[in-house]
């Protein structure tokens, strides 16, 4: 019978040279021992659950009657839905057992839309391992994966480079240079502040069936501000319901996962191995690893940026590329504003394209994430 190895009650596993050497040997090697994804198929419910998990109620993803009249004639999967079809792109990483992994960004390219009923398969490999010195945890390693996504016809619908930072949990907690003043901070919002946030939700525009033509877009034009939050643990769990998470397993299936990967389980207050993912809902554990509190998911924030874009381009536009870089944790209690602007208009390979920049900031003016994108728009001609 498999056994689950015990951990020290005082220290987390460390990054070691032997572990790094083993990880480097995996670069470029196809990952065959894959973890089952949350979604194999782009079903009506799977698409809707993911969309609702990021607060996106675009009828192109959620309303079959509306989508039937769209250029696609069917419900379309929002671009970020593909996070739910691969644990690798979502942050599941090999090597360095028991060392914390923080999902920190993705560089997406989409080739074709994913429609209701499509079945998605993936191919992935470790692309690179890069050392960094960070304020959060000192010596850290950026672990970059490449994932290709295919539909049931063998067409490549998308590809993505995504990365996590492997950090020393004890070092992040003790260093205290980035979140010392923010850890466990509670700053209640006034009713006036909340009403200002809600006005942004009321004003949110889904371009929908009204085309945004390439000719009408001007360089320097601003995109409408998008609101996300204020962050709550309920919201983080809502995203996990649509996305599936990385290590959320129960009972026998959880036991089998921890038995196969002994370094994965972090013992809780009952001395029971539990998933490291609980930093997103367990504040004491989040504080223990150096975070400011229970915080949002990285792919969730990346999905907010693409939500901002798809609202703007409308049903006849297509999101070609999007890059997101996470800059800090967003703990519960944070409010996030997403702004964007047009940086360039150009034509390439017969396509009418627009390049955009994005910036997500907290209500305190802190940079939460930065993004860039290329979208294809219809032409009046």
C-alpha positions as CSV (number, residue, x, y, z in Angstrom):
1,X,0.0,0.0,0.0
2,X,1.2,3.5,-0.8
3,X,2.1,5.7,2.1
4,X,2.0,9.5,2.5
5,X,5.3,10.9,3.7
6,X,5.3,13.1,6.8
7,X,6.6,16.7,6.6
8,X,8.3,18.8,9.2
9,X,5.8,20.9,11.1
10,X,8.1,23.9,11.1
11,X,9.7,24.0,7.6
12,X,8.6,23.6,4.1
13,X,10.7,21.8,1.5
14,X,13.5,23.8,-0.1
15,X,14.7,24.5,-3.6
16,X,17.8,22.3,-4.1
17,X,20.4,22.1,-6.8
18,X,19.6,18.4,-7.3
19,X,16.0,19.2,-7.8
20,X,16.9,21.9,-10.3
21,X,19.2,19.6,-12.2
22,X,16.4,17.0,-12.5
23,X,14.0,19.7,-13.7
24,X,16.4,20.9,-16.4
25,X,16.6,17.4,-17.8
26,X,12.8,17.7,-18.6
27,X,13.1,20.7,-20.8
28,X,11.8,20.0,-24.3
29,X,10.4,16.6,-23.4
30,X,6.8,15.9,-24.1
31,X,4.7,15.4,-21.0
32,X,3.0,12.1,-21.3
33,X,1.9,11.5,-17.7
34,X,-0.8,14.1,-18.0
35,X,-3.3,15.1,-15.3
36,X,-6.9,14.8,-16.3
37,X,-8.3,18.2,-17.3
38,X,-11.5,19.7,-15.8
39,X,-13.1,19.8,-19.2
40,X,-12.6,17.6,-22.2
41,X,-15.5,19.0,-24.1
42,X,-16.8,22.5,-24.7
43,X,-20.3,21.8,-23.4
44,X,-23.0,24.3,-22.9
45,X,-22.7,24.0,-19.2
46,X,-18.9,23.9,-19.1
47,X,-18.7,27.1,-21.1
48,X,-21.3,28.9,-19.0
49,X,-19.8,27.8,-15.7
50,X,-16.4,29.1,-16.7
51,X,-17.9,32.4,-18.0
52,X,-19.9,32.9,-14.8
53,X,-16.8,32.0,-12.8
54,X,-15.1,35.2,-14.0
55,X,-18.3,37.3,-13.9
56,X,-18.9,37.2,-17.7
57,X,-22.5,37.0,-18.8
58,X,-21.9,37.6,-22.6
59,X,-24.8,35.9,-24.3
60,X,-22.5,34.6,-27.1
61,X,-21.2,32.1,-24.5
62,X,-24.3,31.7,-22.3
63,X,-27.5,32.0,-24.4
64,X,-28.1,29.4,-27.1
65,X,-31.0,31.4,-28.7
66,X,-28.8,34.5,-29.0
67,X,-25.7,32.6,-30.2
68,X,-27.8,30.8,-32.9
69,X,-28.2,34.2,-34.6
70,X,-24.5,35.1,-34.3
71,X,-22.0,34.6,-37.1
72,X,-21.1,31.3,-35.5
73,X,-24.6,29.9,-35.3
74,X,-23.8,28.2,-32.1
75,X,-22.5,28.9,-28.5
76,X,-18.9,29.9,-28.6
77,X,-16.4,29.1,-25.8
78,X,-14.8,32.3,-24.4
79,X,-11.1,32.4,-25.2
80,X,-10.0,31.7,-21.6
81,X,-12.2,28.6,-21.4
82,X,-9.2,26.7,-22.6
83,X,-7.6,27.1,-19.2
84,X,-10.1,24.4,-18.0
85,X,-8.9,21.9,-20.7
86,X,-5.3,21.7,-19.5
87,X,-3.9,21.4,-15.9
88,X,-0.4,22.3,-17.3
89,X,-1.4,25.7,-18.8
90,X,-3.3,26.4,-15.5
91,X,-0.2,25.9,-13.3
92,X,0.2,22.2,-12.6
93,X,4.0,21.8,-12.6
94,X,6.4,19.0,-12.1
95,X,9.7,18.8,-10.1
96,X,10.8,20.5,-6.9
97,X,8.4,18.5,-4.7
98,X,6.7,20.6,-2.0
99,X,8.1,23.9,-3.3
100,X,5.5,26.6,-3.7
101,X,4.4,27.5,-7.2
102,X,2.7,30.8,-8.1
103,X,1.1,31.1,-11.5
104,X,2.4,34.3,-12.9
105,X,1.4,34.8,-16.5
106,X,0.5,33.5,-20.0
107,X,1.1,34.4,-23.6
108,X,-1.8,33.1,-25.7
109,X,-2.4,32.8,-29.4
110,X,-5.8,31.7,-30.8
111,X,-6.1,30.3,-34.3
112,X,-9.7,29.2,-34.5
113,X,-12.8,29.5,-32.3
114,X,-13.9,26.7,-30.0
115,X,-17.6,25.9,-30.5
116,X,-20.1,24.1,-28.4
117,X,-19.5,20.4,-28.7
118,X,-15.8,20.6,-29.6
119,X,-13.5,18.1,-27.9
120,X,-10.1,19.5,-26.9
121,X,-6.8,17.6,-26.6
122,X,-3.5,19.0,-25.7
123,X,0.3,18.5,-26.0
124,X,2.7,20.1,-23.6
125,X,6.3,20.3,-22.6
126,X,8.6,22.2,-20.2
127,X,10.0,25.1,-22.3
128,X,12.5,26.8,-20.0
129,X,13.7,27.3,-16.4
130,X,14.9,30.8,-15.6
131,X,16.4,32.1,-12.3
132,X,15.2,35.4,-10.8
133,X,15.8,37.4,-7.7
134,X,12.5,38.6,-6.3
135,X,11.3,40.9,-3.6
136,X,8.7,38.3,-2.6
137,X,11.0,35.3,-1.9
138,X,14.5,36.1,-3.0
139,X,15.9,33.4,-5.3
140,X,13.0,32.1,-7.4
141,X,12.7,30.1,-10.7
142,X,10.4,30.8,-13.5
143,X,9.1,27.5,-14.9
144,X,7.7,28.0,-18.4
145,X,5.5,25.5,-20.2
146,X,4.3,25.4,-23.8
147,X,0.9,23.9,-24.5
148,X,-0.9,23.3,-27.9
149,X,-4.6,22.8,-28.1
150,X,-6.4,20.8,-30.8
151,X,-10.0,20.1,-31.6
152,X,-11.5,16.8,-32.6
153,X,-10.6,17.4,-36.2
154,X,-6.9,17.8,-35.4
155,X,-7.0,21.6,-36.0
156,X,-4.8,23.6,-33.7
157,X,-7.2,26.1,-32.1
158,X,-4.7,27.8,-29.8
159,X,-1.2,27.7,-28.2
160,X,0.1,29.1,-25.0
161,X,3.3,29.7,-23.1
162,X,2.4,29.9,-19.4
163,X,4.7,30.1,-16.3
164,X,4.8,29.7,-12.6
165,X,7.4,31.0,-10.1
166,X,8.8,28.4,-7.7
167,X,9.5,30.1,-4.4
168,X,10.8,29.1,-1.0
169,X,7.7,29.4,1.3
170,X,9.8,29.9,4.5
171,X,11.9,32.6,2.8
172,X,8.7,34.4,1.5
173,X,7.2,34.4,5.0
174,X,10.3,35.6,6.8
175,X,11.6,38.0,4.2
176,X,8.5,40.3,4.6
177,X,9.7,42.9,2.2
178,X,6.7,43.0,-0.1
179,X,3.6,42.3,2.0
180,X,4.7,43.1,5.5
181,X,2.2,46.0,5.9
182,X,-0.6,44.2,3.9
183,X,-0.7,40.8,5.6
184,X,-4.1,40.2,7.1
185,X,-5.1,43.8,6.5
186,X,-8.9,44.5,6.7
187,X,-10.1,47.9,5.4
188,X,-13.9,48.0,5.2
189,X,-15.4,49.9,2.3
190,X,-17.8,52.7,2.8
191,X,-21.3,52.4,1.3
192,X,-20.3,55.3,-1.0
193,X,-17.2,53.4,-2.3
194,X,-19.3,50.4,-3.0
195,X,-21.9,52.4,-4.9
196,X,-19.1,53.8,-7.1
197,X,-17.9,50.3,-7.8
198,X,-21.5,49.1,-8.7
199,X,-21.8,52.0,-11.1
200,X,-19.0,50.5,-13.2
201,X,-20.9,47.1,-13.2
202,X,-24.1,48.9,-14.3
203,X,-22.2,50.7,-17.1
204,X,-20.4,47.6,-18.4
205,X,-21.0,47.3,-22.1
206,X,-21.0,44.0,-24.1
207,X,-20.5,45.1,-27.7
208,X,-22.3,42.0,-28.9
209,X,-24.0,42.0,-32.3
210,X,-23.1,45.6,-33.1
211,X,-19.9,45.4,-35.1
212,X,-16.9,47.4,-34.1
213,X,-15.3,48.2,-37.5
214,X,-11.6,48.4,-37.9
215,X,-11.9,51.7,-39.8
216,X,-13.7,53.3,-36.8
217,X,-11.0,52.6,-34.3
218,X,-8.4,55.3,-33.5
219,X,-4.9,54.9,-32.1
220,X,-4.9,56.2,-28.5
221,X,-8.6,55.4,-28.1
222,X,-9.4,54.1,-24.5
223,X,-11.4,51.0,-23.7
224,X,-14.1,51.3,-21.1
225,X,-12.9,50.6,-17.6
226,X,-13.9,47.2,-16.3
227,X,-14.5,46.4,-12.6
228,X,-13.7,43.2,-10.8
229,X,-14.4,42.7,-7.1
230,X,-14.2,43.6,-4.4
231,X,-12.4,40.3,-4.0
232,X,-14.1,37.7,-1.7
233,X,-13.2,34.1,-0.9
234,X,-16.6,33.3,-2.4
235,X,-15.5,34.7,-5.6
236,X,-12.3,32.7,-5.6
237,X,-14.3,29.5,-5.1
238,X,-16.7,30.6,-7.8
239,X,-13.9,30.7,-10.3
240,X,-12.6,27.3,-9.1
241,X,-16.1,25.8,-9.8
242,X,-15.8,26.8,-13.5
243,X,-12.1,26.2,-13.9
244,X,-11.7,23.1,-11.8
245,X,-8.6,24.1,-9.9
246,X,-5.3,22.2,-9.9
247,X,-5.4,19.9,-6.8
248,X,-9.0,20.1,-5.5
249,X,-9.8,16.4,-4.9
250,X,-11.8,14.6,-2.2
251,X,-11.7,11.5,-0.1
252,X,-10.2,8.4,-1.9
253,X,-9.2,10.4,-4.9
254,X,-7.4,13.0,-2.8
255,X,-5.6,10.1,-0.9
256,X,-4.5,8.6,-4.2
257,X,-3.1,12.0,-5.4
258,X,-1.1,12.6,-2.2
259,X,0.1,9.0,-2.2
260,X,1.4,9.4,-5.8
261,X,2.9,12.9,-5.0
262,X,4.0,12.8,-1.3
263,X,5.5,16.3,-1.4
264,X,2.2,17.9,-2.6
265,X,0.1,17.6,0.5
266,X,0.6,20.4,3.1
267,X,-0.6,19.2,6.5
268,X,-3.5,21.2,8.0
269,X,-4.3,21.8,11.7
270,X,-5.6,18.2,12.0
271,X,-2.3,16.9,10.6
272,X,-4.0,15.8,7.4
273,X,-2.3,16.4,4.1
274,X,-4.3,19.0,2.2
275,X,-3.8,20.7,-1.1
276,X,-1.5,23.8,-1.4
277,X,-4.2,25.4,-3.5
278,X,-6.0,26.3,-0.3
279,X,-4.0,29.5,-0.1
280,X,-7.0,30.8,-2.1
281,X,-9.5,30.3,0.7
282,X,-7.5,29.5,3.8
283,X,-6.1,32.8,5.1
284,X,-3.9,31.4,7.9
285,X,-2.2,29.1,5.4
286,X,-1.9,32.0,2.9
287,X,-0.2,34.1,5.6
288,X,2.1,31.2,6.4
289,X,3.5,31.1,2.9
290,X,4.1,34.8,2.8
291,X,1.0,36.0,0.9
292,X,-1.0,39.0,2.2
293,X,-4.1,36.8,2.7
294,X,-6.3,34.4,0.7
295,X,-6.0,35.6,-2.8
296,X,-7.3,35.2,-6.4
297,X,-6.1,32.7,-9.0
298,X,-3.6,33.7,-11.6
299,X,-5.6,32.3,-14.6
300,X,-8.6,34.0,-13.2
301,X,-7.0,37.4,-13.5
302,X,-5.7,36.5,-17.0
303,X,-9.3,35.7,-17.9
304,X,-10.5,39.0,-16.6
305,X,-8.2,40.7,-19.1
306,X,-9.5,38.7,-22.0
307,X,-13.1,39.4,-20.8
308,X,-12.3,43.1,-21.0
309,X,-11.2,42.5,-24.7
310,X,-14.1,40.4,-25.8
311,X,-16.6,42.8,-24.4
312,X,-15.0,45.5,-26.6
313,X,-14.5,43.6,-29.9
314,X,-18.0,42.2,-30.3
315,X,-19.3,39.1,-31.9
316,X,-17.6,39.7,-35.2
317,X,-14.2,40.3,-33.7
318,X,-11.7,37.7,-32.8
319,X,-9.1,37.7,-30.1
320,X,-5.8,36.6,-31.8
321,X,-3.2,37.1,-29.0
322,X,-3.2,38.1,-25.4
323,X,-0.3,38.3,-22.9
324,X,-0.8,38.7,-19.2
325,X,1.8,39.2,-16.5
326,X,0.8,39.0,-12.8
327,X,2.4,41.6,-10.7
328,X,1.1,41.0,-7.1
329,X,-1.4,39.0,-5.1
330,X,-5.0,40.2,-5.0
331,X,-6.2,39.2,-1.5
332,X,-9.9,39.3,-0.5
333,X,-10.9,42.9,0.1
334,X,-9.1,44.2,-3.0
335,X,-11.0,45.9,-5.8
336,X,-9.5,45.8,-9.3
337,X,-10.0,48.1,-12.2
338,X,-9.0,47.1,-15.8
339,X,-8.1,49.9,-18.3
340,X,-6.9,49.6,-21.8
341,X,-6.0,51.6,-24.9
342,X,-5.4,51.2,-28.6
343,X,-1.6,51.3,-29.3
344,X,-1.6,50.4,-33.1
345,X,-3.7,49.6,-36.1
346,X,-2.3,47.5,-38.9
347,X,-3.1,45.0,-41.6
348,X,-1.4,41.7,-42.0
349,X,-2.1,38.6,-44.1
350,X,-5.4,40.1,-45.2
351,X,-6.5,40.7,-41.6
352,X,-7.5,44.0,-40.0
353,X,-5.7,44.0,-36.7
354,X,-5.6,46.3,-33.6
355,X,-3.0,46.1,-30.9
356,X,-4.0,47.1,-27.4
357,X,-2.4,47.5,-24.0
358,X,-4.0,46.8,-20.7
359,X,-3.4,47.7,-17.0
360,X,-5.1,46.3,-14.0
361,X,-4.8,48.3,-10.7
362,X,-6.2,47.9,-7.3
363,X,-8.3,50.5,-5.5
364,X,-5.1,51.6,-3.8
365,X,-3.4,52.3,-7.1
366,X,-1.1,49.2,-7.0
367,X,-0.3,47.4,-10.3
368,X,-2.1,44.1,-10.3
369,X,-1.4,42.9,-13.8
370,X,-0.3,44.2,-17.2
371,X,-1.4,42.9,-20.5
372,X,-1.2,43.3,-24.3
373,X,-3.3,41.9,-27.1
374,X,-4.0,41.8,-30.8
375,X,-7.5,41.6,-32.0
376,X,-9.0,41.1,-35.5
377,X,-12.0,43.3,-36.4
378,X,-14.4,43.3,-39.3
379,X,-13.9,45.9,-42.0
380,X,-16.6,48.1,-43.6
381,X,-15.2,47.2,-47.0
